[in-house]
Amino acid sequence: MSSLVMGVVEMRFGLFYEHQLPRPWADGQELRLYQDALDQVEIADRVGFDHLWEVEHHFLEEYSHSSAPEVFLAAASQRTKRIRLGHGIVQLPPAVNHPARIAERIATLDLVSNGRVDFGTGESSSGAELGGFGVRRTEKRAQWQDAIDAVTRMFVEEPFAGWRSPYLRMPPRNVIPKTVQKPHPPLWVACSRRETIQFAARNGIGALSFSFVEPEDAGKWVDEYYRILESEECVPAGFAVNPNVSVVLPMMLHEDEATAIDRGIDGAHFFAFALAHYYGATPHDPGRTSVWDEFQERRASQGFDRERIIANAESLNVNVGSLRGAVGTPEQVVDLIRRYESVGVDQISFVLQAGPNRHEHICESLELFGASVLPHFTEGREEREAAKAERLAPAIEAALARRKPARTSPPGYRIDEDAEVARAQRSPRTRRPVRQEIRTAARRRAAQGFYKLVHGRTDEQIERRFGPNAQRLFFTGMARAYDPSAAAGFAGDIEFRLTPGHGPATTWTVHVSGERARARAGGSGDPAIALSARTADFLRVLAGDANPASLLMDGRLAIRGNYELAPRISEMFGGPSPY
């Protein structure tokens, strides 16, 4: 672990809200959902939770009905006294939110909450949102980088000196009001895998991890995050550094383990299933697809088998062949938190309002957490945080010195409506898609088509379609779909051994080197990782129609070699992300 965090570990706790509402819907349910959430936040504030995190999502029916988080957080600010109010996250592409409107809303919320805002940022990865707002997937990271620079300058420049980029053109203006917290509220960014944790560290901002990771895996992320943060790689995106790593877990508490499971596991599983539904290749028809019905039909095959979660665990694991998280007794959850604390995680945010979870059970869990879990982690916390800040101070000072300073506006600049509108209208025309964008779109269409070929088919039906000749075409296409950005620098051989229901097994090797991948029949003399599975199961995993963790637990998938590479293989070759 980094020398900056070793021995200086403090733990904060948050609530994380998507405002989930599974079908079927009845009149008044959204009203009840929001009013219940405000009641829950009031309890969380009273019992000692530190953060409230509210997402911004659009068009993600059932999974998230939280499209205007600034309104909900403003309401929560008037019913609470101390809990911090976190955007988790604001979508920064200008087609979704104009940077000036973001700066105005963040500052206003900071004012009405008396300086309690945390500013989480992100890009979105769901096709429903990117397509809905016309944001190119290949440009969203560049749009984030451009927008976060502009927004943070709007916080500190008086007046804002203007902006001219491929994504935003804005003349000098004094963007008001200004935030209570100076130079601006703490910055965070949404993270789902190791590469985005590194990205957060390079930008000097807090990492909001939305992957359900075991403590030991989170520890590797924390170590790498703080190593980069204290190095010359760190060039802050804002005008302050927020050195923190947060993870998210589903939770439901009860003194009786079986009762906790009965009350909370369906919600935890629906949360993760719906996440995969919108962020993978699953088809969705707006206003018609029922995610809840699909969940009930397919949860076991997708790795959310209710029967795998049994009340006999001495300690909790986040995944036990099926997602569990922090669903259990106070003693079990204390032990789980201790494991995250020991590897340097700074904050855990819990998802309780998920799927069919009931309001009264959520409220009981919050009260029990405040009474039986929180007291284990509060003593001496402020002193440890102060010691951490002192240790990090030299690294933060050096990082901020690398950030380009605030600017001054052009001398004598005066508002000129006609000239400013004319300049804005001279913005570059929407350019034609470049080769990489065309390839990305083709990968997504192929993934969606592949899912339709596999979903709902028997093993025999799948194997008839994917015999040896079809496999050659498939692995060749898989190599062509290789995405280096998902490989984290990996180079080497990946071996696949496929066994049909009848007949001999076939072996294929995909060799990855630099920006390219090549497929060939036969095995590898020295594979970095070797995977063995039934032909049908292998294809279901790549299509996003089966969960590899469940196959591992059932003995239907065998892995030799680099286990850390295994979760990325689908995404490396054009399939859905496991996160």
C-alpha positions in Angstrom: 0.0 0.0 0.0 1.1 3.6 -0.7 3.2 5.2 2.1 0.7 8.0 2.0 -2.2 5.9 3.2 -0.6 3.1 5.2 -1.8 3.3 8.8 -3.9 6.4 8.1 -7.3 4.8 7.3 -10.6 6.5 8.1 -14.0 5.2 7.0 -17.0 7.2 5.9 -20.4 5.9 5.0 -23.0 6.9 2.4 -26.3 6.1 0.9 -26.6 5.6 -2.8 -29.9 6.2 -4.7 -31.0 5.3 -8.2 -34.7 5.6 -7.4 -35.5 2.1 -8.8 -39.1 1.3 -9.6 -39.7 -2.2 -11.1 -42.7 -2.9 -13.2 -45.7 -3.2 -13.1 -46.4 0.4 -12.2 -49.5 1.9 -10.5 -50.6 5.5 -10.1 -48.8 7.3 -7.3 -45.8 5.0 -7.1 -43.2 7.5 -8.2 -44.6 10.0 -5.7 -44.3 7.4 -2.9 -40.8 6.4 -4.1 -39.5 10.0 -3.8 -41.3 10.8 -0.5 -40.0 7.5 1.0 -36.5 8.3 -0.1 -36.6 11.7 1.6 -37.8 10.0 4.9 -34.9 7.6 4.6 -32.4 10.4 4.1 -33.7 12.1 7.2 -33.1 9.0 9.2 -29.6 8.5 7.7 -28.7 12.1 8.7 -29.9 11.6 12.2 -28.1 8.2 12.8 -24.8 9.5 11.5 -24.3 8.6 7.8 -21.8 11.0 6.1 -22.9 11.2 2.5 -26.0 11.0 0.3 -25.3 10.1 -3.3 -27.9 10.7 -6.0 -27.4 9.6 -9.6 -28.3 11.3 -12.8 -29.8 8.9 -15.4 -32.2 9.4 -18.3 -34.5 6.9 -20.0 -33.4 3.9 -17.9 -36.9 2.7 -17.0 -37.2 0.7 -13.7 -33.4 0.9 -13.1 -33.3 4.6 -12.3 -36.0 7.2 -12.2 -33.6 9.9 -11.1 -33.2 12.4 -13.9 -33.1 15.6 -11.9 -30.9 14.9 -8.9 -30.3 18.6 -8.1 -34.0 18.9 -7.3 -34.0 15.8 -5.0 -30.8 16.9 -3.3 -32.1 20.4 -2.7 -35.2 18.9 -1.1 -33.0 16.7 1.1 -30.9 19.7 2.1 -33.9 21.2 3.8 -34.7 18.0 5.8 -31.2 17.3 7.0 -28.5 19.1 9.0 -25.1 17.5 8.5 -25.1 14.8 5.8 -23.2 15.7 2.7 -25.1 15.9 -0.6 -23.3 14.2 -3.4 -24.1 14.2 -7.1 -23.2 10.7 -8.1 -22.9 11.7 -10.9 -23.6 14.7 -13.1 -23.4 13.8 -16.8 -20.9 16.3 -18.3 -21.3 16.0 -22.1 -22.7 19.4 -23.2 -25.5 17.8 -25.1 -26.9 16.5 -21.8 -25.9 19.4 -19.5 -24.4 22.8 -20.6 -21.3 23.4 -18.4 -22.6 26.8 -17.3 -25.9 25.3 -16.1 -23.9 22.7 -14.2 -21.8 25.3 -12.4 -24.9 27.4 -11.6 -26.8 24.4 -10.2 -23.8 23.1 -8.1 -23.2 26.5 -6.6 -26.9 27.0 -5.8 -27.1 23.7 -4.1 -24.0 24.5 -2.1 -25.7 27.7 -1.0 -29.0 26.2 0.1 -27.2 23.3 1.9 -24.7 25.6 3.6 -21.7 24.1 1.9 -22.5 20.4 1.9 -22.1 19.5 -1.8 -19.9 16.9 -3.3 -19.6 17.2 -7.1 -19.4 13.8 -8.8 -19.0 13.7 -12.5 -19.2 11.2 -15.3 -19.9 10.6 -19.0 -22.6 7.9 -19.1 -22.0 4.6 -20.9 -25.6 3.4 -21.6 -26.7 3.4 -25.2 -30.1 4.7 -24.1 -28.6 7.9 -22.8 -25.8 8.4 -25.3 -28.1 7.7 -28.2 -30.9 9.7 -26.6 -28.8 12.9 -26.4 -26.7 12.3 -29.6 -23.4 11.9 -27.8 -20.7 9.9 -29.7 -19.4 7.1 -27.5 -15.9 7.6 -28.8 -16.0 11.3 -27.8 -17.5 11.2 -24.4 -14.2 11.0 -22.5 -12.9 14.0 -24.4 -16.1 15.8 -23.7 -15.8 15.0 -20.0 -12.2 16.3 -19.9 -13.2 19.5 -21.7 -16.3 20.1 -19.6 -14.7 19.5 -16.2 -12.0 22.0 -17.1 -14.6 24.6 -18.1 -16.9 24.1 -15.1 -14.1 24.3 -12.5 -12.9 27.5 -14.2 -16.4 28.9 -13.9 -16.3 28.3 -10.2 -13.0 30.3 -9.7 -12.7 32.8 -12.6 -14.5 36.1 -12.1 -15.5 36.6 -14.8 -15.2 33.3 -16.6 -12.8 34.0 -19.5 -14.8 32.1 -22.1 -14.4 28.8 -23.9 -13.7 27.6 -27.4 -13.4 23.9 -28.1 -14.9 21.4 -30.5 -17.6 20.7 -27.8 -18.3 24.1 -26.3 -18.2 27.7 -27.4 -19.1 30.3 -24.8 -18.1 34.0 -24.5 -16.8 35.6 -21.3 -19.5 35.8 -18.6 -19.5 36.0 -14.8 -21.1 32.7 -13.9 -23.0 33.2 -10.6 -23.7 32.3 -7.9 -20.4 31.1 -6.5 -20.0 28.1 -4.2 -19.7 28.3 -0.4 -16.8 25.8 -0.5 -13.6 27.2 -1.9 -12.3 26.9 -4.5 -15.2 24.5 -5.3 -16.9 21.4 -3.8 -14.9 18.2 -3.8 -14.7 16.5 -7.2 -15.4 12.9 -7.9 -15.6 10.8 -11.1 -17.6 7.6 -11.7 -15.3 4.5 -12.0 -16.2 0.9 -13.0 -12.8 -0.8 -13.5 -9.1 -0.5 -12.9 -8.4 1.8 -15.8 -11.0 4.4 -14.6 -9.6 4.3 -11.1 -6.2 5.2 -12.6 -7.9 8.0 -14.6 -9.4 9.4 -11.4 -5.9 9.5 -9.7 -4.3 11.2 -12.7 -7.0 13.9 -12.5 -6.6 14.3 -8.7 -10.3 13.5 -8.0 -12.1 11.1 -5.8 -12.9 7.7 -7.3 -16.6 6.6 -7.1 -16.3 2.9 -7.9 -19.6 1.3 -9.0 -18.2 -2.2 -9.3 -19.1 -4.8 -6.6 -15.6 -5.7 -5.7 -14.2 -7.9 -2.9 -12.1 -6.0 -0.3 -8.9 -7.7 -1.5 -9.5 -6.6 -5.1 -10.4 -3.1 -3.9 -7.1 -2.9 -2.1 -5.2 -3.3 -5.3 -7.2 -0.4 -6.8 -6.5 1.8 -3.7 -2.8 1.1 -3.8 -2.6 2.1 -7.5 -4.8 5.1 -7.0 -2.6 6.6 -4.3 0.6 5.7 -6.1 -0.5 7.7 -9.2 -1.9 10.5 -7.1 1.5 11.2 -5.4 3.4 10.9 -8.7 4.0 13.4 -11.5 1.2 11.7 -13.5 -1.3 13.6 -11.4 -2.5 16.8 -13.0 -5.6 18.0 -11.2 -8.8 18.5 -13.3 -9.9 21.1 -10.8 -8.3 23.6 -8.5 -8.3 21.3 -5.4 -7.4 17.6 -5.0 -9.9 15.2 -3.5 -7.9 12.0 -2.5 -10.6 9.4 -1.8 -11.7 6.0 -3.0 -15.3 4.9 -2.5 -17.0 1.6 -3.2 -20.7 0.8 -3.5 -22.4 -2.3 -2.0 -26.0 -3.4 -1.7 -27.1 -3.7 2.0 -29.9 -4.9 4.2 -29.5 -5.4 7.9 -31.3 -7.5 10.5 -30.2 -9.3 13.7 -31.3 -12.5 12.1 -29.3 -13.4 9.0 -32.1 -15.2 7.2 -34.4 -12.3 7.6 -31.9 -9.9 6.2 -31.5 -12.1 3.1 -35.2 -12.5 2.7 -35.7 -8.7 2.9 -32.8 -7.6 0.8 -31.3 -10.1 -1.7 -34.0 -9.7 -4.4 -33.3 -5.9 -4.4 -29.6 -6.4 -4.6 -29.9 -8.8 -7.4 -32.3 -6.7 -9.4 -30.0 -3.7 -9.0 -27.1 -5.6 -10.6 -29.3 -7.3 -13.2 -30.9 -4.0 -14.4 -27.4 -2.4 -14.5 -26.2 -5.2 -16.9 -29.4 -4.9 -18.9 -28.8 -1.2 -19.8 -25.0 -1.3 -20.0 -24.7 -4.5 -22.1 -26.2 -5.7 -25.4 -29.7 -6.6 -24.1 -32.4 -5.3 -26.5 -34.7 -2.7 -25.0 -38.0 -1.3 -26.4 -38.8 2.0 -24.7 -42.1 1.9 -22.8 -42.6 -1.8 -23.5 -39.7 -3.9 -22.2 -40.2 -5.1 -18.6 -36.8 -5.4 -16.9 -38.5 -6.9 -13.9 -40.1 -9.7 -16.0 -36.7 -10.5 -17.6 -35.1 -10.5 -14.2 -37.5 -13.1 -12.9 -37.0 -15.2 -16.0 -33.3 -15.0 -16.3 -31.8 -14.1 -12.9 -30.2 -17.5 -12.2 -28.5 -17.8 -15.6 -27.2 -14.3 -15.2 -25.5 -15.0 -11.9 -28.2 -13.9 -9.5 -29.5 -17.2 -8.3 -31.6 -16.7 -5.2 -31.0 -20.3 -4.0 -27.2 -19.7 -3.7 -27.7 -17.2 -0.9 -28.1 -19.1 2.3 -28.0 -18.1 6.0 -25.0 -19.9 7.2 -22.1 -17.5 6.5 -19.7 -16.7 9.3 -18.3 -13.8 7.3 -19.6 -12.1 4.1 -18.2 -12.2 0.6 -19.5 -9.7 -1.9 -19.9 -12.4 -4.5 -20.5 -16.1 -3.6 -21.4 -17.3 -7.1 -24.3 -14.9 -6.7 -24.1 -11.3 -5.5 -24.5 -10.9 -1.8 -22.9 -7.6 -0.7 -23.6 -6.3 2.8 -26.8 -8.3 3.3 -26.6 -9.8 6.7 -26.3 -9.2 10.4 -24.6 -6.2 12.0 -21.7 -8.4 13.1 -21.2 -9.7 9.6 -21.3 -6.2 8.1 -18.8 -4.8 10.7 -16.4 -7.6 9.7 -16.9 -6.8 6.0 -16.3 -3.1 6.6 -13.1 -3.9 8.6 -11.7 -5.7 5.5 -12.3 -2.7 3.3 -10.9 -0.4 6.0 -7.7 -2.6 6.2 -6.9 -2.1 2.5 -7.4 1.7 2.6 -10.9 2.2 1.1 -12.0 5.6 2.3 -15.8 5.3 2.0 -18.5 2.7 1.5 -21.9 3.8 0.1 -24.8 1.4 0.5 -27.7 0.7 -1.8 -30.8 -0.1 0.1 -33.5 1.3 -2.1 -33.3 -1.3 -4.9 -35.8 -3.5 -6.7 -38.7 -4.5 -4.5 -37.1 -3.6 -1.2 -39.7 -2.2 1.2 -39.5 1.2 2.8 -40.1 0.0 6.3 -37.3 -2.6 6.0 -34.9 0.1 4.7 -35.7 2.4 7.6 -35.1 -0.4 10.1 -31.8 -1.2 8.5 -30.7 2.4 8.7 -31.6 2.6 12.4 -29.8 -0.7 13.1 -26.7 0.5 11.2 -26.6 3.7 13.3 -26.9 1.8 16.5 -24.8 -1.4 15.9 -22.4 -0.8 13.1 -21.4 2.9 12.9 -20.1 3.2 16.5 -17.3 0.7 15.6 -15.8 3.2 13.1 -16.2 6.7 14.5 -13.7 6.9 17.4 -10.6 8.9 16.4 -11.8 9.3 12.8 -11.2 13.1 12.6 -7.7 12.7 13.9 -6.9 10.0 11.3 -8.3 12.2 8.5 -6.1 15.1 9.7 -3.0 12.9 9.7 -3.9 11.7 6.2 -4.3 15.3 4.9 -0.9 16.2 6.5 0.9 13.3 4.8 -0.7 14.0 1.4 -0.1 17.8 1.6 3.3 17.8 -0.2 2.0 15.6 -3.1 -1.2 17.7 -3.4 0.8 20.9 -3.5 3.1 19.6 -6.2 0.1 18.3 -8.2 -1.7 21.7 -8.1 1.4 23.4 -9.3 1.1 21.4 -12.5 -2.5 22.6 -13.1 -2.9 25.6 -15.4 -4.0 28.5 -13.3 -7.2 30.6 -13.5 -7.3 33.1 -16.3 -8.4 36.7 -16.6 -10.9 37.8 -19.2 -9.9 39.8 -22.2 -9.4 43.5 -21.1 -12.4 45.7 -21.9 -14.6 42.8 -23.0 -18.2 43.9 -23.4 -21.3 41.8 -24.1 -22.2 42.0 -27.8 -25.2 39.8 -28.6 -25.0 39.9 -32.4 -21.3 39.2 -32.5 -21.4 36.5 -29.9 -24.3 34.7 -31.6 -22.5 34.9 -34.9 -19.3 33.4 -33.4 -21.3 30.6 -31.9 -23.0 29.8 -35.2 -19.6 29.5 -36.8 -18.9 26.4 -34.7 -17.6 23.5 -36.7 -20.3 21.5 -38.4 -21.0 18.1 -37.1 -18.2 16.0 -38.5 -18.6 12.7 -40.3 -17.8 9.6 -38.2 -14.2 8.7 -38.3 -13.0 5.1 -38.7 -12.8 4.3 -35.0 -16.4 5.5 -34.4 -17.7 3.4 -37.3 -15.8 0.3 -35.9 -17.3 1.0 -32.4 -20.8 1.3 -33.8 -20.3 -1.9 -35.8 -19.1 -3.7 -32.6 -22.2 -2.7 -30.8 -24.5 -3.8 -33.6 -22.7 -7.1 -33.8 -23.0 -7.6 -30.1 -26.7 -7.0 -30.1 -27.2 -9.4 -33.1 -25.1 -12.0 -31.3 -27.2 -11.7 -28.2 -30.3 -12.4 -30.2 -28.8 -15.5 -31.8 -27.9 -17.0 -28.4 -30.6 -15.8 -26.0 -33.3 -18.4 -25.3 -31.6 -21.2 -27.3 -30.8 -24.7 -26.1 -27.2 -25.9 -26.1 -27.9 -28.1 -29.1 -29.4 -25.2 -31.1 -26.4 -23.0 -30.3 -23.9 -25.7 -31.2 -25.6 -26.4 -34.5 -25.1 -22.8 -35.5 -21.4 -22.7 -34.2 -19.7 -25.8 -35.5 -15.9 -25.8 -36.4 -16.4 -23.7 -39.6 -18.5 -21.1 -37.9 -16.0 -21.0 -35.1 -13.3 -20.0 -37.5 -15.3 -17.1 -38.7 -16.3 -16.3 -35.2 -12.8 -16.1 -33.7 -11.5 -14.2 -36.8 -14.3 -11.7 -36.3 -13.6 -11.6 -32.5 -9.9 -10.7 -33.2 -10.9 -8.0 -35.6 -13.2 -6.6 -32.9 -10.3 -6.3 -30.4 -10.5 -3.0 -28.4 -7.0 -2.1 -27.0 -8.5 0.4 -24.6 -10.1 -2.4 -22.7 -7.0 -4.5 -22.5 -5.0 -2.5 -19.9 -1.8 -3.1 -21.8 -2.1 -6.9 -22.0 0.0 -8.7 -24.5 0.1 -12.5 -25.0 -1.9 -15.6 -25.9 -5.5 -16.3 -24.8 -6.5 -20.0 -25.3 -10.1 -21.2 -25.6 -11.0 -24.9 -25.4 -14.6 -25.5 -26.4 -16.4 -28.8 -25.8 -19.6 -29.6 -27.6 -22.3 -31.9 -26.2 -21.2 -34.5 -28.7 -18.0 -34.8 -30.6 -14.4 -33.7 -30.0 -13.3 -30.5 -28.3 -11.8 -27.6 -30.4 -9.1 -25.3 -29.3 -8.4 -21.7 -30.5 -5.8 -19.2 -29.6 -6.1 -15.4 -29.9 -2.7 -13.6 -29.8 -2.8 -10.0 -28.6 0.1 -7.7 -29.4 0.0 -3.9 -29.3 -3.1 -2.6 -31.1 -4.0 -5.9 -32.9 -5.2 -9.4 -32.2 -5.0 -12.5 -34.4 -6.9 -15.8 -34.1 -5.7 -19.2 -35.2 -6.8 -22.8 -34.7 -5.0 -24.9 -32.1 -3.5 -24.4 -28.7 -0.8 -22.1 -27.3 2.5 -23.3 -25.9 2.4 -20.6 -23.2 -1.0 -19.0 -22.8 -1.4 -16.1 -20.4 -4.8 -17.5 -19.6 -6.7 -20.6 -20.8 -10.4 -21.0 -20.6 -12.3 -24.3 -21.0 -16.1 -24.5 -21.3 -19.0 -26.0 -23.1 -19.3 -24.3 -26.5 -22.8 -23.0 -25.7 -21.8 -21.6 -22.3 -18.8 -19.8 -23.8 -20.9 -18.1 -26.4 -23.5 -17.1 -23.8 -20.8 -15.4 -21.7 -19.5 -13.5 -24.7 -23.1 -12.5 -25.6 -23.8 -11.2 -22.1 -26.4 -13.9 -21.6 -24.6 -15.9 -18.9 -22.6 -14.9 -15.8 -19.1 -16.4 -15.7 -19.1 -16.4 -11.9 -22.1 -18.8 -11.9 -20.4 -21.1 -14.5 -17.2 -21.2 -12.4 -19.2 -22.1 -9.3 -21.0 -24.9 -11.2 -17.8 -26.3 -12.6 -18.9 -25.4 -16.2 -16.0 -23.0 -16.8 -12.4 -23.6 -15.9 -9.7 -20.9 -15.9 -5.9 -21.4 -15.8 -3.4 -18.5 -15.6 -4.1 -14.8 -15.2 -7.4 -14.6 -13.3 -7.3 -10.8 -13.3 -7.6 -10.9 -17.1 -10.6 -13.1 -17.2 -13.3 -10.4 -16.4 -12.0 -8.2 -19.2 -12.0 -10.7 -22.0 -15.6 -10.2 -23.2 -15.1 -6.4 -23.3 -11.7 -6.7 -25.0 -13.3 -8.4 -28.0 -16.4 -6.2 -28.4 -18.7 -7.9 -25.8 -20.5 -6.2 -22.9 -18.6 -5.0 -19.9 -18.8 -7.3 -16.8 -19.2 -4.1 -14.8 
